[in-house]
């Protein structure tokens, strides 16, 4: 009988030899993609997208809504499943569907099972009991005789619902992973290294993922309760408009001035008064998390840059507003990776800000089963 490690290695080789697509299941859009991965610049060869069915993916018990049957009916034509022939896919979920964390243990403890320690930390910090999660972890570099272990926990009910939807649609998930992983990989490969840590803000539909990272890897990951949907709701309520008009107001009409210091002129824009409290709270939360990281890592003297991505990054001059308020140079991922954007043939109505997680996931293939973010291995 073959040993389990040998079987796993054969499975990994078979997955590498087959086409592996990327499926992004977001709260606003579904995206299906395939691209070239053995070149320095990832390229999209296939891409399809559609609006997501009404659903809410959150690690909080009272913020979960997903119909596997409805989702599968949309996935099947999106993935172009025909004649019952299944396709492999890396599944990307919104970051708010997961619970992230890290623990620090003595280096000698890494020889024993870390699962009890991880479960204890999940029990202390997560909303649900630890046995309600599927947990994956990965050890980072040793420092001063201690080992930092990052982990990613996905609620079992979300895991099961996504698995069922994929099975009904004829899709075999190679892994289920958070959105920020691809973004970090894209930045890590194509960004110029700097002396100090960098920060990314992935502004999604329902939440913002803030990551502190450097060339060696991730240093911290946090979720902020703020998203594009909050801004849309504020404008729709304040103006008595529908979602299309609110979207036009936020992303296609003047909202944030190029000069954030011109506060008097800024307040003359009616829509700004509707979103100003949310933006102020958002900036305050970022500032607080940056201070917390600095206090826990006193050897760091500052941050080199902030890079913003996601649908919220398309809000014109948001990067200038963050720079003005936090004093840290801030750019969009399109500006930061301008050299990469020239090589990409982006689909219509898509920007590098919205496709960064998918493009980064192309770099991650063939996947490595022992990564902390690879929650499910085929």
KEKE-3310 file (N, C-alpha, C; in steps of 0.2 Angstrom, whole numbers, plus 5000, padded with zeros to 4 digits):
npx = (5004:5003:5011:5003:5009:5016:5005:4999:5008:5008:4995:4997:5005:4998:4988:4995:4999:4987:4974:4971:4959:4954:4942:4933:4923:4913:4904:4898:4902:4905:4919:4928:4943:4957:4975:4992:5005:5019:5027:5036:5026:5010:4996:4980:4971:4958:4943:4928:4914:4900:4886:4885:4874:4861:4869:4878:4894:4901:4912:4905:4891:4878:4878:4878:4873:4869:4864:4867:4862:4857:4869:4876:4869:4873:4886:4889:4887:4895:4908:4908:4904:4903:4895:4897:4910:4922:4930:4945:4948:4955:4948:4943:4938:4929:4938:4932:4925:4933:4943:4957:4973:4987:5000:5013:5026:5038:5052:5056:5043:5038:5040:5031:5013:5004:4991:4982:4986:4982:4969:4965:4968:4959:4947:4948:4948:4939:4922:4914:4914:4929:4928:4920:4926:4937:4953:4969:4987:5003:5020:5031:5047:5060:5063:5073:5073:5060:5044:5034:5017:5006:4988:4973:4956:4941:4924:4915:4902:4902:4912:4907:4895:4901:4908:4898:4890:4900:4902:4889:4890:4900:4913:4929:4936:4953:4958:4953:4953:4958:4955:4965:4977:4982:4983:4994:5004:5005:5010:5021:5029:5031:5034:5045:5057:5058:5065:5057:5042:5028:5011:4995:4979:4965:4950:4935:4918:4911:4920:4936:4953:4967:4984:5000:5016:5032:5046:5050:5038:5021:5017:5006:4988:4973:4955:4944:4928:4921:4916:4913:4899:4894:4896:4888:4875:4874:4874:4863:4852:4854:4851:4840:4840:4843:4853:4861:4862:4868:4880:4885:4887:4897:4908:4909:4907:4913:4919:4929:4941:4956:4965:4966:4967:4959:4947:4936:4931:4929:4918:4908:4903:4889:4887:4898:4896:4888:4895:4906:4907:4909:4921:4930:4929:4934:4948:4952:4952:4962:4973:4973:4976:4989:4996:4995:5002:5015:5018:5019:5029:5042:5055:5053:5053:5044:5033:5034:5025:5008:4997:4982:4968:4955:4937:4934:4945:4944:4938:4940:4954:4955:4967:4975:4968:4970:4984:4986:4980:4986:4999:5008:5015:5003:4996:4987:4985:4986:4994:5005:5010:5013:5021:5018:5005:5005:5008:4997:4982:4968:4951:4936:4928:4935:4948:4965:4964:4953:4956:4967:4968:4965:4975:4986:4984:4986:5000:5002:5000:5008:4999:5004:5003:5005:5003:4997:4985:4979:4965:4958:4963:4963)
npy = (4994:5011:5025:5039:5052:5050:5047:5060:5068:5063:5067:5081:5082:5078:5088:5099:5095:5097:5108:5122:5132:5149:5153:5166:5170:5182:5195:5203:5200:5187:5178:5170:5163:5160:5158:5162:5156:5153:5164:5179:5190:5188:5183:5185:5172:5167:5174:5177:5184:5188:5195:5192:5180:5185:5185:5183:5182:5179:5177:5179:5173:5178:5184:5177:5171:5160:5152:5136:5129:5139:5147:5137:5135:5147:5146:5135:5139:5150:5144:5136:5122:5107:5092:5085:5085:5088:5102:5109:5121:5135:5142:5158:5167:5181:5190:5193:5181:5173:5169:5176:5174:5174:5165:5164:5154:5144:5139:5125:5119:5118:5105:5097:5094:5108:5110:5110:5122:5131:5130:5134:5147:5151:5149:5159:5171:5171:5172:5161:5144:5134:5121:5124:5128:5126:5124:5130:5131:5139:5139:5153:5162:5159:5168:5175:5163:5159:5155:5161:5157:5158:5157:5152:5152:5145:5145:5130:5129:5138:5132:5120:5124:5130:5120:5111:5119:5120:5106:5103:5111:5105:5108:5105:5110:5115:5122:5132:5149:5165:5182:5191:5184:5182:5196:5200:5191:5196:5209:5206:5200:5209:5222:5235:5231:5238:5247:5248:5241:5238:5243:5236:5240:5232:5236:5230:5225:5223:5223:5229:5223:5224:5223:5221:5220:5213:5210:5197:5191:5190:5201:5205:5204:5211:5214:5227:5234:5240:5245:5246:5244:5251:5264:5266:5263:5274:5285:5282:5282:5295:5303:5298:5289:5276:5261:5262:5276:5280:5274:5280:5293:5291:5286:5292:5305:5321:5319:5317:5329:5334:5341:5338:5346:5357:5360:5368:5370:5356:5353:5358:5350:5340:5326:5322:5326:5316:5304:5307:5305:5291:5289:5296:5288:5276:5280:5283:5270:5263:5271:5267:5254:5254:5260:5251:5240:5245:5247:5234:5230:5236:5238:5243:5257:5264:5266:5261:5263:5264:5254:5253:5243:5234:5236:5248:5256:5262:5274:5290:5300:5295:5289:5301:5307:5298:5299:5312:5312:5302:5303:5295:5289:5285:5275:5269:5251:5250:5261:5259:5247:5250:5246:5233:5233:5237:5226:5218:5212:5218:5214:5221:5234:5230:5233:5234:5235:5228:5215:5211:5201:5189:5189:5188:5175:5167:5167:5159:5146:5131:5126:5125:5113:5115:5128:5141:5148:5140:5132:5121:5106:5097)
npz = (5000:4996:5004:5013:5011:4999:4990:4991:4985:4972:4969:4969:4958:4948:4948:4944:4931:4925:4918:4928:4934:4939:4951:4957:4970:4974:4984:4976:4962:4951:4945:4932:4927:4917:4915:4909:4918:4918:4915:4918:4919:4923:4913:4906:4898:4897:4902:4911:4918:4929:4938:4955:4964:4976:4991:5006:5013:5027:5042:5053:5063:5062:5049:5037:5022:5009:4995:4989:4978:4970:4967:4961:4949:4942:4941:4933:4918:4918:4920:4909:4908:4900:4894:4905:4909:4921:4929:4936:4949:4957:4971:4976:4990:4998:5009:5022:5024:5031:5046:5053:5060:5071:5080:5093:5096:5106:5097:5098:5100:5088:5083:5088:5088:5082:5082:5094:5100:5091:5090:5102:5102:5092:5098:5108:5100:5089:5082:5082:5090:5091:5085:5074:5063:5049:5049:5043:5044:5044:5046:5049:5048:5060:5075:5087:5094:5094:5085:5073:5069:5057:5054:5046:5046:5041:5042:5044:5039:5028:5020:5017:5010:4999:4993:4990:4980:4970:4967:4962:4951:4943:4946:4952:4967:4969:4979:4993:4996:5004:4998:4999:4997:4984:4980:4988:4984:4971:4973:4980:4971:4960:4965:4970:4982:4998:5012:5024:5031:5020:5016:5012:5007:5004:4997:4998:4993:5005:5016:5022:5019:5028:5026:5032:5026:5019:5009:5013:5018:5024:5038:5046:5046:5045:5047:5042:5046:5034:5018:5000:4998:5010:5007:4996:5001:5010:5001:4993:5003:5008:4996:4991:4980:4967:4966:4954:4952:4963:4962:4951:4956:4966:4959:4946:4946:4952:4968:4979:4981:4972:4980:4996:5007:5004:5012:5014:5000:4998:5006:4999:4990:4989:4990:4997:5010:5014:5014:5022:5036:5037:5029:5038:5049:5044:5040:5053:5059:5051:5055:5069:5068:5062:5072:5082:5077:5076:5089:5094:5086:5089:5083:5071:5061:5054:5039:5022:5011:5006:4997:4988:4983:4975:4973:4979:4978:4966:4968:4965:4969:4982:4986:4988:4998:5009:5010:5014:5026:5034:5032:5025:5010:4997:4985:4971:4966:4952:4948:4956:4950:4937:4927:4925:4921:4908:4901:4901:4895:4899:4903:4897:4906:4918:4930:4935:4949:4953:4948:4954:4964:4957:4947:4955:4960:4949:4949:4960:4956:4950:4965:4982:4994:5008:5011:5022:5018:5010:5012:5008:5001:4986)
capx = (5000:5007:5010:4999:5013:5017:4999:4998:5013:5006:4989:4999:5008:4992:4985:5000:4999:4980:4972:4968:4956:4953:4935:4932:4916:4913:4897:4895:4903:4908:4924:4931:4949:4963:4980:4998:5009:5026:5031:5036:5020:5004:4992:4973:4969:4951:4940:4921:4911:4893:4884:4884:4867:4861:4872:4882:4899:4905:4913:4900:4886:4872:4880:4879:4868:4872:4861:4872:4859:4857:4875:4879:4866:4876:4893:4890:4888:4901:4914:4907:4904:4899:4896:4899:4917:4923:4936:4948:4948:4956:4942:4944:4932:4930:4942:4928:4922:4938:4945:4964:4977:4994:5002:5020:5028:5045:5054:5056:5037:5036:5041:5024:5007:5002:4983:4979:4987:4979:4962:4964:4968:4953:4942:4948:4947:4934:4915:4911:4918:4934:4926:4915:4931:4942:4959:4975:4992:5010:5025:5036:5054:5061:5066:5075:5071:5052:5042:5027:5013:5000:4983:4967:4950:4935:4918:4913:4896:4904:4916:4902:4891:4905:4909:4891:4889:4905:4900:4883:4891:4905:4919:4933:4941:4959:4959:4948:4958:4956:4957:4971:4983:4984:4985:5000:5009:5006:5014:5028:5034:5032:5035:5052:5058:5060:5068:5052:5036:5023:5004:4990:4972:4960:4944:4930:4911:4908:4925:4943:4958:4973:4990:5007:5020:5038:5048:5050:5032:5016:5018:5000:4982:4967:4949:4940:4921:4920:4916:4909:4892:4892:4896:4882:4869:4874:4872:4856:4848:4854:4849:4834:4841:4844:4860:4865:4863:4873:4887:4887:4889:4903:4914:4910:4906:4917:4918:4935:4946:4963:4969:4962:4968:4954:4941:4930:4928:4927:4911:4903:4900:4884:4888:4904:4894:4885:4900:4912:4908:4912:4928:4934:4930:4939:4954:4954:4953:4968:4978:4974:4980:4996:4999:4996:5008:5021:5019:5021:5036:5046:5061:5051:5053:5039:5030:5037:5020:5001:4994:4975:4966:4948:4933:4934:4951:4942:4936:4945:4958:4955:4974:4977:4965:4974:4991:4985:4978:4990:5006:5011:5013:4998:4995:4983:4989:4988:5000:5011:5012:5012:5025:5015:4999:5007:5009:4991:4976:4963:4945:4932:4925:4939:4954:4970:4962:4948:4958:4973:4968:4965:4981:4991:4983:4989:5007:5003:4999:5004:4998:5008:4997:5006:5002:4992:4979:4976:4961:4956:4967:4959)
capy = (5000:5017:5029:5045:5058:5048:5049:5067:5071:5061:5071:5087:5082:5078:5094:5103:5093:5098:5115:5124:5139:5153:5155:5171:5171:5188:5196:5207:5198:5180:5179:5164:5165:5155:5162:5159:5157:5152:5170:5184:5194:5184:5185:5181:5169:5166:5177:5178:5187:5190:5197:5187:5180:5188:5181:5186:5178:5182:5172:5180:5169:5182:5188:5172:5169:5157:5146:5132:5127:5145:5148:5132:5137:5153:5144:5131:5142:5154:5139:5133:5115:5104:5085:5082:5085:5093:5107:5111:5128:5138:5146:5164:5170:5187:5190:5193:5175:5170:5172:5176:5175:5171:5163:5164:5148:5142:5135:5118:5117:5116:5098:5094:5096:5114:5111:5112:5129:5135:5129:5138:5154:5153:5149:5165:5177:5170:5173:5154:5139:5132:5116:5126:5130:5122:5128:5129:5135:5139:5142:5158:5162:5159:5174:5174:5156:5158:5154:5164:5153:5161:5153:5154:5148:5146:5142:5124:5129:5141:5127:5115:5127:5131:5113:5108:5123:5118:5099:5103:5114:5101:5111:5102:5115:5113:5125:5138:5154:5172:5186:5195:5180:5184:5203:5200:5188:5200:5215:5204:5198:5215:5228:5236:5230:5244:5246:5247:5237:5241:5241:5236:5240:5229:5239:5226:5227:5223:5224:5231:5219:5228:5219:5224:5215:5215:5205:5190:5188:5194:5202:5206:5204:5214:5216:5233:5234:5246:5243:5250:5244:5256:5271:5266:5264:5281:5289:5280:5285:5303:5306:5295:5287:5269:5260:5265:5283:5281:5272:5286:5299:5290:5284:5295:5312:5324:5318:5319:5334:5332:5344:5336:5351:5362:5357:5372:5368:5349:5352:5361:5344:5338:5319:5321:5326:5309:5299:5310:5302:5284:5290:5298:5282:5272:5282:5282:5263:5262:5274:5264:5247:5255:5261:5244:5236:5249:5246:5227:5229:5243:5239:5246:5265:5268:5262:5264:5265:5261:5252:5252:5239:5232:5241:5255:5260:5266:5281:5295:5304:5292:5289:5307:5308:5294:5301:5318:5311:5297:5305:5289:5289:5280:5274:5263:5246:5252:5266:5255:5242:5253:5242:5227:5234:5238:5219:5214:5214:5218:5213:5227:5235:5228:5237:5230:5235:5223:5209:5209:5194:5183:5189:5185:5168:5164:5166:5154:5140:5126:5127:5121:5111:5117:5136:5143:5151:5135:5129:5115:5103:5092)
capz = (5000:4996:5010:5012:5008:4992:4987:4991:4980:4966:4968:4967:4952:4943:4947:4941:4924:4922:4919:4935:4933:4945:4952:4962:4972:4978:4986:4970:4956:4950:4940:4930:4923:4916:4912:4908:4924:4918:4913:4924:4920:4922:4907:4906:4892:4897:4907:4911:4924:4930:4944:4960:4967:4983:4996:5011:5016:5033:5047:5059:5062:5060:5043:5032:5017:5003:4992:4985:4972:4965:4965:4956:4942:4939:4940:4927:4912:4919:4919:4903:4910:4895:4893:4912:4910:4927:4928:4942:4950:4964:4973:4980:4993:5001:5016:5028:5026:5035:5053:5052:5066:5072:5087:5093:5100:5106:5091:5099:5100:5081:5082:5091:5084:5084:5082:5100:5102:5086:5092:5108:5100:5088:5103:5111:5096:5084:5084:5083:5093:5086:5081:5069:5058:5045:5050:5040:5046:5041:5051:5046:5050:5067:5077:5095:5097:5093:5079:5072:5065:5054:5052:5042:5048:5037:5045:5041:5035:5022:5017:5015:5005:4993:4991:4987:4974:4965:4965:4958:4944:4940:4947:4958:4970:4971:4986:4994:4999:5004:4992:5000:4996:4977:4980:4991:4979:4965:4975:4982:4965:4955:4968:4972:4989:5002:5019:5029:5029:5016:5019:5007:5009:4998:4999:4994:4993:5012:5021:5019:5022:5028:5027:5033:5023:5017:5004:5016:5019:5028:5045:5050:5042:5049:5043:5044:5044:5029:5011:4995:5000:5015:5004:4991:5005:5012:4996:4991:5008:5008:4990:4989:4974:4967:4966:4948:4952:4969:4959:4946:4960:4969:4955:4940:4947:4957:4975:4983:4977:4971:4985:5002:5011:5003:5016:5012:4994:4998:5009:4995:4986:4993:4991:5001:5017:5015:5016:5026:5043:5036:5027:5044:5054:5040:5041:5060:5060:5049:5060:5075:5067:5061:5079:5086:5074:5078:5097:5094:5083:5090:5079:5064:5062:5049:5033:5016:5007:5006:4991:4989:4978:4976:4970:4983:4976:4960:4971:4963:4974:4988:4988:4990:5005:5014:5011:5017:5033:5038:5031:5022:5003:4995:4978:4968:4963:4945:4948:4959:4946:4930:4922:4924:4918:4901:4898:4902:4891:4904:4900:4897:4913:4923:4931:4939:4956:4954:4946:4957:4968:4952:4943:4959:4961:4943:4950:4965:4953:4954:4972:4987:4999:5015:5013:5027:5016:5006:5017:5006:4996:4983)
cpx = (5004:5006:5006:5003:5014:5011:4997:5002:5011:5000:4991:5002:5003:4989:4989:5000:4992:4979:4969:4966:4956:4946:4935:4925:4915:4905:4894:4896:4906:4913:4927:4937:4954:4968:4987:5002:5016:5030:5031:5030:5014:4999:4985:4972:4961:4948:4932:4919:4904:4892:4883:4876:4867:4864:4877:4887:4902:4906:4909:4894:4879:4873:4881:4873:4870:4867:4865:4869:4859:4864:4878:4876:4870:4884:4894:4891:4894:4908:4913:4908:4900:4900:4898:4906:4919:4929:4938:4949:4951:4951:4944:4938:4934:4934:4938:4924:4927:4939:4953:4967:4984:4996:5010:5022:5035:5047:5054:5049:5034:5036:5035:5019:5005:4994:4980:4980:4983:4971:4960:4964:4962:4947:4942:4946:4942:4927:4912:4916:4923:4932:4921:4919:4935:4948:4965:4981:4998:5014:5030:5043:5054:5065:5067:5072:5063:5050:5035:5023:5007:4995:4977:4962:4944:4929:4916:4907:4897:4907:4911:4897:4894:4906:4903:4890:4894:4904:4894:4885:4896:4912:4923:4937:4947:4961:4954:4953:4955:4958:4963:4978:4986:4986:4992:5005:5010:5011:5021:5032:5036:5034:5042:5053:5060:5062:5063:5046:5032:5016:5000:4983:4967:4953:4938:4923:4909:4914:4932:4948:4964:4979:4996:5012:5027:5040:5048:5044:5027:5018:5012:4994:4976:4961:4946:4933:4920:4920:4912:4902:4889:4891:4890:4876:4869:4871:4865:4851:4848:4851:4842:4834:4842:4851:4864:4866:4869:4880:4890:4890:4895:4909:4914:4909:4911:4915:4923:4940:4953:4968:4965:4962:4962:4948:4935:4927:4926:4920:4906:4900:4895:4885:4893:4901:4890:4889:4906:4913:4911:4919:4932:4935:4935:4946:4957:4956:4960:4974:4979:4978:4987:4999:5000:5001:5014:5023:5021:5027:5040:5052:5059:5050:5048:5037:5032:5031:5013:4999:4987:4973:4958:4944:4933:4940:4950:4939:4941:4948:4957:4962:4977:4974:4969:4981:4991:4984:4982:4998:5011:5010:5009:4997:4990:4987:4991:4994:5006:5014:5011:5015:5022:5008:5000:5007:5002:4985:4970:4956:4941:4929:4929:4946:4959:4968:4957:4951:4964:4973:4968:4972:4987:4990:4986:4997:5007:5002:5006:5004:5002:5003:4998:5006:4996:4985:4976:4971:4959:4960:4963:4962)
cpy = (5006:5021:5036:5051:5056:5050:5056:5070:5069:5066:5078:5088:5082:5084:5099:5102:5095:5106:5117:5131:5143:5155:5160:5172:5177:5190:5201:5204:5191:5181:5172:5165:5159:5160:5159:5161:5156:5158:5175:5188:5189:5187:5181:5179:5168:5170:5178:5180:5188:5192:5191:5186:5183:5183:5186:5181:5181:5176:5174:5176:5172:5185:5183:5170:5167:5151:5142:5131:5133:5147:5143:5133:5142:5151:5139:5134:5147:5150:5135:5125:5112:5096:5082:5082:5091:5097:5108:5118:5129:5143:5152:5166:5176:5186:5189:5186:5171:5173:5171:5177:5173:5170:5163:5158:5147:5138:5128:5115:5115:5109:5094:5096:5103:5115:5113:5119:5133:5135:5134:5145:5156:5153:5156:5171:5177:5171:5166:5149:5136:5126:5117:5128:5125:5126:5125:5133:5134:5142:5147:5157:5162:5166:5174:5168:5155:5158:5157:5159:5157:5156:5156:5150:5150:5142:5136:5125:5133:5136:5122:5117:5128:5125:5110:5112:5121:5111:5099:5106:5110:5104:5107:5107:5112:5116:5130:5143:5161:5176:5189:5191:5182:5191:5203:5197:5193:5206:5212:5202:5204:5221:5229:5235:5237:5242:5244:5243:5241:5239:5241:5236:5238:5231:5235:5229:5227:5224:5227:5226:5224:5223:5223:5218:5218:5209:5198:5187:5193:5195:5203:5206:5206:5215:5222:5233:5240:5243:5247:5250:5249:5263:5271:5267:5271:5286:5288:5283:5292:5306:5303:5292:5279:5268:5262:5272:5284:5279:5277:5292:5297:5289:5288:5303:5315:5322:5320:5324:5332:5335:5343:5342:5357:5360:5361:5370:5361:5349:5355:5356:5340:5330:5318:5321:5319:5304:5301:5306:5295:5284:5292:5292:5277:5274:5282:5275:5261:5264:5270:5257:5248:5257:5255:5240:5239:5247:5239:5225:5235:5244:5242:5253:5268:5263:5265:5267:5261:5260:5250:5248:5238:5238:5248:5259:5264:5273:5286:5299:5301:5291:5295:5309:5304:5296:5308:5317:5307:5299:5300:5289:5284:5281:5269:5258:5247:5256:5263:5250:5244:5249:5236:5228:5235:5231:5215:5217:5213:5218:5220:5228:5233:5232:5232:5230:5230:5216:5207:5202:5188:5183:5186:5177:5164:5162:5160:5147:5137:5127:5123:5120:5114:5124:5137:5145:5145:5130:5122:5112:5098:5085)
cpz = (5000:5002:5008:5008:5000:4987:4986:4986:4973:4964:4966:4960:4946:4942:4943:4933:4921:4922:4925:4934:4940:4946:4958:4964:4977:4979:4980:4963:4956:4944:4939:4926:4922:4913:4912:4915:4924:4915:4918:4925:4918:4917:4907:4899:4891:4903:4906:4918:4924:4937:4949:4962:4973:4988:5001:5014:5022:5038:5054:5058:5060:5053:5038:5028:5011:5001:4987:4978:4967:4963:4960:4949:4938:4937:4934:4920:4912:4918:4913:4903:4904:4896:4900:4913:4916:4926:4935:4943:4957:4965:4978:4983:4996:5008:5022:5029:5030:5042:5052:5059:5066:5079:5087:5098:5101:5100:5092:5099:5093:5079:5084:5087:5087:5084:5088:5102:5097:5088:5098:5106:5096:5093:5107:5107:5091:5087:5086:5087:5088:5082:5075:5063:5055:5046:5046:5043:5043:5045:5046:5049:5057:5069:5085:5098:5097:5086:5078:5067:5063:5053:5049:5044:5044:5040:5041:5037:5028:5017:5013:5009:4998:4989:4987:4980:4969:4963:4960:4951:4940:4940:4953:4961:4972:4978:4987:4998:4999:4999:4993:4997:4989:4977:4983:4987:4973:4967:4977:4976:4961:4958:4970:4979:4992:5009:5024:5026:5025:5019:5012:5010:5003:5000:4994:4995:5001:5017:5017:5023:5022:5030:5028:5031:5021:5012:5007:5018:5022:5035:5049:5045:5047:5044:5046:5041:5040:5022:5006:4996:5005:5012:4999:4995:5008:5007:4994:4997:5008:5002:4988:4982:4973:4967:4960:4949:4958:4966:4955:4950:4963:4964:4948:4940:4952:4964:4980:4978:4977:4977:4992:5007:5010:5006:5014:5005:4994:5001:5005:4990:4990:4995:4996:5008:5019:5017:5020:5033:5042:5034:5033:5048:5050:5041:5049:5062:5057:5053:5066:5074:5066:5068:5083:5083:5076:5085:5098:5091:5083:5086:5073:5066:5058:5044:5027:5011:5009:4999:4992:4982:4979:4973:4973:4981:4970:4962:4969:4968:4981:4991:4991:4997:5010:5015:5015:5025:5037:5037:5028:5014:5001:4988:4976:4966:4956:4944:4951:4954:4938:4925:4920:4920:4910:4897:4898:4898:4895:4901:4901:4904:4919:4924:4935:4947:4957:4952:4949:4961:4963:4949:4948:4960:4955:4945:4955:4962:4950:4961:4976:4993:5006:5016:5018:5024:5011:5010:5014:5000:4993:4984)
residu = (UNK:UNK:UNK:UNK:UNK:UNK:UNK:UNK:UNK:UNK:UNK:UNK:UNK:UNK:UNK:UNK:UNK:UNK:UNK:UNK:UNK:UNK:UNK:UNK:UNK:UNK:UNK:UNK:UNK:UNK:UNK:UNK:UNK:UNK:UNK:UNK:UNK:UNK:UNK:UNK:UNK:UNK:UNK:UNK:UNK:UNK:UNK:UNK:UNK:UNK:UNK:UNK:UNK:UNK:UNK:UNK:UNK:UNK:UNK:UNK:UNK:UNK:UNK:UNK:UNK:UNK:UNK:UNK:UNK:UNK:UNK:UNK:UNK:UNK:UNK:UNK:UNK:UNK:UNK:UNK:UNK:UNK:UNK:UNK:UNK:UNK:UNK:UNK:UNK:UNK:UNK:UNK:UNK:UNK:UNK:UNK:UNK:UNK:UNK:UNK:UNK:UNK:UNK:UNK:UNK:UNK:UNK:UNK:UNK:UNK:UNK:UNK:UNK:UNK:UNK:UNK:UNK:UNK:UNK:UNK:UNK:UNK:UNK:UNK:UNK:UNK:UNK:UNK:UNK:UNK:UNK:UNK:UNK:UNK:UNK:UNK:UNK:UNK:UNK:UNK:UNK:UNK:UNK:UNK:UNK:UNK:UNK:UNK:UNK:UNK:UNK:UNK:UNK:UNK:UNK:UNK:UNK:UNK:UNK:UNK:UNK:UNK:UNK:UNK:UNK:UNK:UNK:UNK:UNK:UNK:UNK:UNK:UNK:UNK:UNK:UNK:UNK:UNK:UNK:UNK:UNK:UNK:UNK:UNK:UNK:UNK:UNK:UNK:UNK:UNK:UNK:UNK:UNK:UNK:UNK:UNK:UNK:UNK:UNK:UNK:UNK:UNK:UNK:UNK:UNK:UNK:UNK:UNK:UNK:UNK:UNK:UNK:UNK:UNK:UNK:UNK:UNK:UNK:UNK:UNK:UNK:UNK:UNK:UNK:UNK:UNK:UNK:UNK:UNK:UNK:UNK:UNK:UNK:UNK:UNK:UNK:UNK:UNK:UNK:UNK:UNK:UNK:UNK:UNK:UNK:UNK:UNK:UNK:UNK:UNK:UNK:UNK:UNK:UNK:UNK:UNK:UNK:UNK:UNK:UNK:UNK:UNK:UNK:UNK:UNK:UNK:UNK:UNK:UNK:UNK:UNK:UNK:UNK:UNK:UNK:UNK:UNK:UNK:UNK:UNK:UNK:UNK:UNK:UNK:UNK:UNK:UNK:UNK:UNK:UNK:UNK:UNK:UNK:UNK:UNK:UNK:UNK:UNK:UNK:UNK:UNK:UNK:UNK:UNK:UNK:UNK:UNK:UNK:UNK:UNK:UNK:UNK:UNK:UNK:UNK:UNK:UNK:UNK:UNK:UNK:UNK:UNK:UNK:UNK:UNK:UNK:UNK:UNK:UNK:UNK:UNK:UNK:UNK:UNK:UNK:UNK:UNK:UNK:UNK:UNK:UNK:UNK:UNK:UNK:UNK:UNK:UNK:UNK:UNK:UNK:UNK:UNK:UNK:UNK:UNK:UNK:UNK:UNK:UNK:UNK:UNK:UNK:UNK:UNK:UNK:UNK:UNK:UNK:UNK:UNK:UNK:UNK:UNK:UNK:UNK:UNK:UNK:UNK)
# end
